[in-house]
Amino acid sequence: MKILQGSERRIMSSNQSQPAAVQLCYENINGSCIKTSYSPGPRVIFYLAFGSGVLLAVLGNLLVIVSILHFKQLHSPNNFLIASLACADFLVGATVMPFSMVRSVESCWYFGESYCKFHSCFDGSFCYSSIFHLCFISIDRYIAVTDPLLYPTKFTLKVSLLCIIFSWLLAITYIFSLIGTGANDDGLEELVSALTCVGGCQGAVNQTWSLADFLLFFIPTLVMIILYCKIFLVAKQQARKIENTGSKGESSASESYKARVSKRERKAAKTLGITVIAFVISWFPYFIETIIDAFLGFITPTYIYEILLWFAYFNSAMNPLIYAFFYPWFRRAIKLIVTGKVFRGHTSTIDLFSEQVKASDGRS
């Protein structure tokens, strides 16, 4: 999933003399990568910025996971998909971002050659798992909005679990097979060899697999965009129909219930639509850069690559903020978790929607 990390670094041969000002990742090891150091001020700023992203990705997504798994009221097929998506983002924050932070700031890889490969595998697996989760969530929301009354019989817990298994299994199998077999750099052996040095974590993806990577991102994204366009068209029609029915005073008990269900599903679709838009905006520039770079001979400067990569990483920290802003039940769940009230009595049965329902009733 990644293109040359630190591609501007050159191998340090054992008999090659270097100016005294040149810093190496490992001063006493032959063949060490050159280290590009930042001054103390920018270094502190970078660590604070990247570190805040790591903390938000880890703690924010952990709160989402705990909220959905602890409170029984949130045990629904759709919310289990969201919890699994949060798990992917949590793992990005826990296993990918901290190591990328050190590599980006220090311009050296200090975590060993073996974890370099695992880091690449984790990076790609969790990204594609997120894409597939979001695609299934968009399908779920489409069914919920277009047929809200029959939705519970169509998107069941079994269907949700199958979607979760598929999302994880396909992503992990694809990335670990690609990087584990070395198929990603077939035909690029000379380039990889020239960039190999101690303290580097170089990797390359050839044109064929760069195109495959892009299609695995683009096709689910296109499906999501089409479905959400349809969702908002249907939602607009439903809102107009409900408004016309209300103005004519023809609302029955069943119509009133259908209107409330439709309103709830439209709101959920809107929130998750924002999540999808945030994901696309975060990752699309990175995927465009990688496929263009593969066909132009990896000419993109490292700092451009790092900016796009961290822009994508920060998406893992963004979803909890979206949920906190749009979901009152999530804000209340956070309050119960942070204050430690979840450890008292039977908090798993608390009605997290009560305040939301009352507020909604008051407005209506």
C-alpha positions as CSV (number, residue, x, y, z in Angstrom):
1,M,0.0,0.0,0.0
2,K,2.9,2.3,0.2
3,I,5.4,3.8,-2.2
4,L,9.1,4.4,-1.5
5,Q,9.5,5.6,2.0
6,G,12.6,7.9,2.2
7,S,13.3,7.4,-1.5
8,E,15.8,10.2,-1.5
9,R,18.2,8.4,0.8
10,R,21.2,6.8,-0.7
11,I,23.2,3.7,0.4
12,M,26.3,4.4,2.4
13,S,29.0,2.1,1.3
14,S,31.7,1.1,3.7
15,N,34.6,2.6,1.8
16,Q,32.8,5.8,0.8
17,S,34.0,9.0,2.6
18,Q,31.4,11.4,3.7
19,P,31.5,15.0,4.8
20,A,31.6,15.5,8.6
21,A,28.2,17.3,8.6
22,V,26.4,14.2,7.2
23,Q,24.3,12.4,9.8
24,L,23.6,8.7,9.6
25,C,20.7,6.7,11.1
26,Y,23.3,4.4,12.6
27,E,26.7,6.1,13.0
28,N,28.7,2.9,13.6
29,I,27.1,0.7,10.9
30,N,28.4,0.4,7.4
31,G,25.7,1.0,4.8
32,S,23.6,3.2,7.0
33,C,20.9,5.5,5.6
34,I,21.5,9.2,5.6
35,K,19.5,11.0,8.3
36,T,17.8,14.3,7.5
37,S,17.3,16.0,10.8
38,Y,14.8,18.8,11.7
39,S,15.8,21.6,14.0
40,P,14.3,21.2,17.6
41,G,11.4,23.6,17.0
42,P,9.8,21.9,14.0
43,R,10.6,18.5,15.5
44,V,8.6,19.3,18.6
45,I,5.7,20.6,16.5
46,F,5.7,17.5,14.3
47,Y,5.7,15.2,17.3
48,L,2.9,17.1,19.0
49,A,0.8,17.2,15.8
50,F,1.3,13.5,14.9
51,G,1.1,12.4,18.5
52,S,-2.3,14.1,19.0
53,G,-3.5,12.2,15.9
54,V,-2.3,9.0,17.4
55,L,-4.0,9.6,20.7
56,L,-7.3,10.6,19.1
57,A,-7.2,7.6,16.8
58,V,-6.5,5.2,19.7
59,L,-8.7,6.7,22.4
60,G,-11.5,8.0,20.2
61,N,-12.0,4.7,18.4
62,L,-11.7,2.7,21.6
63,L,-14.6,4.8,23.0
64,V,-16.7,3.9,20.0
65,I,-15.9,0.2,20.3
66,V,-16.6,0.1,24.1
67,S,-19.8,2.1,23.7
68,I,-21.3,-0.2,21.1
69,L,-20.2,-3.4,22.8
70,H,-21.1,-2.4,26.3
71,F,-24.5,-0.8,25.9
72,K,-27.1,-3.4,24.8
73,Q,-29.3,-0.7,23.2
74,L,-26.5,-0.2,20.6
75,H,-26.4,-3.9,19.7
76,S,-27.6,-3.7,16.1
77,P,-26.3,-5.0,12.8
78,N,-25.4,-1.5,11.6
79,N,-23.6,-0.5,14.8
80,F,-21.6,-3.7,14.8
81,L,-20.3,-2.7,11.4
82,I,-19.4,0.7,12.8
83,A,-17.6,-0.9,15.8
84,S,-15.6,-3.1,13.4
85,L,-14.7,0.0,11.3
86,A,-13.6,1.7,14.6
87,C,-11.5,-1.4,15.3
88,A,-9.6,-0.9,12.0
89,D,-9.1,2.8,12.8
90,F,-8.0,1.9,16.3
91,L,-5.4,-0.6,14.9
92,V,-4.1,2.1,12.5
93,G,-3.5,4.4,15.5
94,A,-1.9,1.6,17.6
95,T,0.2,-0.3,15.2
96,V,0.9,2.0,12.2
97,M,0.8,5.7,13.1
98,P,3.3,5.7,16.1
99,F,6.0,4.1,14.0
100,S,5.3,6.2,11.0
101,M,5.5,9.3,13.3
102,V,9.1,8.4,14.3
103,R,10.1,7.6,10.7
104,S,8.6,10.8,9.4
105,V,10.2,13.1,12.0
106,E,13.6,11.3,12.3
107,S,13.8,10.2,8.7
108,C,15.0,6.8,9.9
109,W,13.4,3.4,10.6
110,Y,14.5,2.1,14.0
111,F,12.2,-0.8,14.4
112,G,13.9,-3.6,12.5
113,E,13.5,-5.0,9.0
114,S,10.9,-7.6,10.1
115,Y,8.5,-5.0,11.5
116,C,9.0,-2.9,8.5
117,K,7.2,-5.5,6.4
118,F,4.5,-6.0,9.1
119,H,4.1,-2.3,9.3
120,S,3.5,-2.1,5.6
121,C,1.0,-5.1,5.8
122,F,-0.9,-3.5,8.7
123,D,-1.0,-0.2,6.9
124,G,-2.6,-1.7,3.7
125,S,-4.8,-4.2,5.5
126,F,-6.5,-1.7,7.8
127,C,-6.9,0.8,5.0
128,Y,-8.7,-1.6,2.7
129,S,-10.7,-3.1,5.6
130,S,-12.0,0.4,6.3
131,I,-12.9,0.8,2.6
132,F,-14.9,-2.4,2.5
133,H,-16.6,-1.7,5.8
134,L,-17.7,1.7,4.6
135,C,-19.0,0.1,1.4
136,F,-21.1,-2.3,3.3
137,I,-22.3,0.5,5.6
138,S,-23.5,2.4,2.6
139,I,-25.4,-0.6,1.4
140,D,-26.9,-1.0,4.8
141,R,-28.0,2.7,4.9
142,Y,-29.4,2.4,1.4
143,I,-31.7,-0.5,2.4
144,A,-32.6,1.3,5.7
145,V,-33.7,4.5,3.9
146,T,-35.4,3.0,0.9
147,D,-37.3,0.3,2.9
148,P,-37.2,1.3,6.6
149,L,-40.0,-1.0,7.7
150,L,-38.6,-4.2,6.2
151,Y,-35.0,-3.2,6.8
152,P,-34.7,-5.3,10.1
153,T,-35.6,-8.5,8.1
154,K,-33.1,-7.8,5.3
155,F,-30.0,-6.6,7.0
156,T,-29.8,-9.0,10.0
157,L,-27.1,-9.7,12.5
158,K,-25.9,-12.7,10.4
159,V,-25.6,-10.5,7.3
160,S,-23.7,-7.9,9.3
161,L,-21.2,-10.5,10.6
162,L,-20.6,-11.9,7.1
163,C,-19.9,-8.4,5.9
164,I,-17.4,-7.9,8.8
165,I,-15.6,-11.2,8.1
166,F,-15.4,-10.5,4.4
167,S,-14.0,-7.0,4.9
168,W,-11.2,-8.2,7.2
169,L,-10.5,-11.4,5.4
170,L,-10.2,-10.0,1.9
171,A,-8.1,-7.0,3.0
172,I,-5.6,-9.1,5.1
173,T,-5.3,-11.8,2.5
174,Y,-4.7,-9.4,-0.4
175,I,-2.1,-7.2,1.4
176,F,-0.2,-10.0,3.2
177,S,-0.1,-12.1,0.0
178,L,1.1,-9.1,-2.1
179,I,3.9,-8.0,0.3
180,G,4.7,-11.4,1.7
181,T,5.5,-12.9,-1.8
182,G,7.3,-9.7,-3.0
183,A,5.0,-9.5,-6.0
184,N,4.6,-5.7,-5.4
185,D,8.2,-5.0,-6.5
186,D,8.5,-7.4,-9.4
187,G,10.5,-5.6,-12.1
188,L,11.8,-3.0,-9.6
189,E,14.6,-5.0,-8.1
190,E,17.4,-2.6,-9.2
191,L,15.5,0.3,-7.7
192,V,14.8,-1.4,-4.4
193,S,18.4,-2.6,-4.2
194,A,19.7,0.9,-4.8
195,L,17.5,2.3,-2.0
196,T,18.2,-0.4,0.5
197,C,20.2,0.8,3.5
198,V,20.3,0.2,7.2
199,G,17.8,2.3,9.0
200,G,15.4,2.5,6.0
201,C,12.0,1.0,5.3
202,Q,11.9,1.1,1.6
203,G,9.3,-0.5,-0.5
204,A,7.9,-0.1,-4.0
205,V,4.8,-1.1,-5.8
206,N,5.0,-1.7,-9.5
207,Q,2.6,-0.4,-12.1
208,T,0.4,-3.5,-12.2
209,W,-0.2,-3.7,-8.5
210,S,-0.4,0.1,-8.2
211,L,-3.3,-0.1,-10.6
212,A,-4.9,-3.0,-8.7
213,D,-4.5,-1.0,-5.4
214,F,-6.2,2.0,-7.0
215,L,-9.1,-0.1,-8.4
216,L,-9.6,-1.7,-5.0
217,F,-10.0,1.8,-3.6
218,F,-11.9,3.3,-6.5
219,I,-14.6,0.7,-7.2
220,P,-16.0,0.5,-3.6
221,T,-15.7,4.3,-3.4
222,L,-17.7,4.6,-6.6
223,V,-20.4,2.2,-5.2
224,M,-20.5,4.4,-2.0
225,I,-20.9,7.6,-4.0
226,I,-23.7,6.2,-6.2
227,L,-25.6,4.7,-3.2
228,Y,-25.4,7.9,-1.1
229,C,-26.6,10.0,-4.1
230,K,-29.6,7.6,-4.3
231,I,-30.1,7.8,-0.6
232,F,-30.3,11.5,-0.5
233,L,-32.7,11.6,-3.5
234,V,-35.0,9.1,-1.7
235,A,-34.7,11.0,1.6
236,K,-35.7,14.2,-0.2
237,Q,-38.7,12.5,-1.7
238,Q,-39.7,11.0,1.7
239,A,-39.4,14.3,3.5
240,R,-41.6,16.0,0.8
241,K,-44.2,13.2,1.1
242,I,-44.3,13.4,4.9
243,E,-44.6,17.2,4.7
244,N,-47.5,17.0,2.2
245,T,-49.2,14.3,4.3
246,G,-48.9,16.4,7.5
247,S,-50.2,19.6,5.8
248,K,-53.3,17.6,4.7
249,G,-53.9,16.3,8.2
250,E,-54.1,12.7,7.0
251,S,-51.4,11.2,9.2
252,S,-52.5,8.0,10.9
253,A,-50.7,6.1,13.6
254,S,-48.9,3.9,11.1
255,E,-47.9,6.8,8.9
256,S,-46.6,8.7,12.0
257,Y,-44.5,5.7,13.0
258,K,-43.2,5.3,9.4
259,A,-42.3,9.0,9.4
260,R,-40.3,8.7,12.6
261,V,-38.5,5.6,11.4
262,S,-37.7,7.3,8.1
263,K,-36.4,10.5,9.8
264,R,-34.2,8.4,12.1
265,E,-32.7,6.4,9.2
266,R,-32.2,9.5,7.1
267,K,-30.2,11.2,9.9
268,A,-28.1,8.1,10.4
269,A,-27.4,7.9,6.6
270,K,-26.5,11.6,6.6
271,T,-23.9,11.1,9.4
272,L,-22.4,8.0,7.8
273,G,-22.4,9.8,4.5
274,I,-20.2,12.5,6.1
275,T,-17.9,9.7,7.3
276,V,-17.6,8.4,3.7
277,I,-16.9,11.8,2.3
278,A,-14.2,12.4,4.9
279,F,-12.6,9.1,4.1
280,V,-12.6,9.8,0.3
281,I,-11.2,13.3,0.8
282,S,-8.5,11.9,3.1
283,W,-7.4,8.9,1.0
284,F,-8.1,9.9,-2.6
285,P,-5.0,12.2,-3.0
286,Y,-2.7,9.5,-1.6
287,F,-4.0,6.9,-4.1
288,I,-3.8,9.3,-7.0
289,E,-0.2,10.1,-6.0
290,T,0.8,6.5,-5.7
291,I,-0.5,5.4,-9.1
292,I,0.9,8.5,-10.9
293,D,4.2,8.0,-9.2
294,A,4.4,4.3,-10.2
295,F,4.0,5.3,-13.9
296,L,6.4,8.2,-13.8
297,G,9.3,6.5,-12.1
298,F,8.8,7.4,-8.4
299,I,9.7,11.1,-8.9
300,T,7.5,12.5,-6.1
301,P,9.5,14.3,-3.4
302,T,9.4,12.5,0.0
303,Y,7.9,15.5,1.8
304,I,4.9,15.4,-0.6
305,Y,4.4,11.7,0.0
306,E,4.6,12.2,3.8
307,I,2.1,15.0,3.7
308,L,-0.4,12.9,1.7
309,L,0.2,9.9,3.9
310,W,-0.4,11.7,7.1
311,F,-3.5,13.4,5.7
312,A,-4.8,9.9,5.1
313,Y,-3.7,8.6,8.5
314,F,-5.6,11.4,10.3
315,N,-8.9,10.0,8.8
316,S,-8.6,7.3,11.5
317,A,-8.9,10.0,14.1
318,M,-11.7,11.8,12.4
319,N,-14.6,9.4,12.7
320,P,-15.0,9.6,16.5
321,L,-15.2,13.4,16.2
322,I,-17.9,13.0,13.5
323,Y,-19.9,10.6,15.8
324,A,-19.5,12.9,18.8
325,F,-20.7,15.8,16.8
326,F,-23.8,14.1,15.2
327,Y,-24.7,11.3,17.7
328,P,-26.2,12.4,21.1
329,W,-26.1,8.8,22.2
330,F,-22.4,8.7,21.6
331,R,-21.8,11.8,23.7
332,R,-23.8,10.3,26.5
333,A,-22.0,7.0,26.3
334,I,-18.6,8.9,26.4
335,K,-19.7,10.7,29.5
336,L,-20.7,7.4,31.2
337,I,-17.4,5.8,30.3
338,V,-15.1,8.7,31.1
339,T,-16.7,9.3,34.5
340,G,-16.5,5.5,35.3
341,K,-20.2,5.1,35.7
342,V,-20.2,2.1,33.4
343,F,-18.7,0.1,36.3
344,R,-21.7,0.8,38.5
345,G,-24.7,-1.6,38.5
346,H,-26.5,-2.5,35.3
347,T,-25.4,0.4,33.1
348,S,-25.4,-1.8,30.0
349,T,-29.2,-1.4,29.9
350,I,-29.3,2.4,30.1
351,D,-31.5,4.1,27.5
352,L,-29.0,6.2,25.6
353,F,-31.6,7.6,23.3
354,S,-34.0,8.9,25.9
355,E,-32.7,12.5,25.8
356,Q,-32.5,12.5,22.1
357,V,-36.1,11.2,21.8
358,K,-37.4,13.8,24.2
359,A,-35.6,16.6,22.4
360,S,-37.0,15.3,19.1
361,D,-40.5,15.2,20.5
362,G,-40.2,18.7,21.9
363,R,-39.2,20.0,18.4
364,S,-42.0,18.2,16.7
